[in-house]
């Protein structure tokens, strides 16, 4: 940096850059700048949250679509008579069905585990850690396509058609964050839902 001689003081001093005054920012300017930055960051975060939620919803919906194949495979393995016992009438209000109902099916997040609430696959009736999707089989009787079968073991009805009401997440932590944290059922009105049709032949 070049220097200039001050004849009044008889000393050399650094030459200031062109157009600069040589003074720093005041406290008010700093506070205003920080405030503007904070507002801008808040706006950006506010725009990102809905986007992230939308992406998560899309991922879960795609997963639910894939889980439907795993549930359908499980139903086929259970057989006609067992599936008949799991059916809920179309008039059933899902919000009144307890999550411990033995006719509900559950699947883990990857679809590798599917079974009723009491199925040994979960490692115990009260072990809900892996239960992410809940499946309710809803039967709408139709005299042509899927009649009501009062005697599944001996009737001549060849198959049953029904709707699978898949909701998630089935359980969530109680929010305490303690080692004794338990998983509580998520109220069904607060869950995501995916519906698909299925059929099981005799």
Secondary structure, DSSP 4 states (H G I P E B T S, - for coil): --EEEETTTTEEEEPPPTT--S----HHHHHHHHHHHHHHHHHHHHHHHHHHHHHHHHHHHHHHHHHHHHHHHHHHHH-HHHHHHH-EETT--GGGS-TT-TT-EEE-TTSS-EEETT-GGGTSTT--TT--EEEEEEE--BTTTB---S-TTT----EEEEEEEEEE--EEE-S--STT--EEEPPGGGSEEEEEEEEEE-
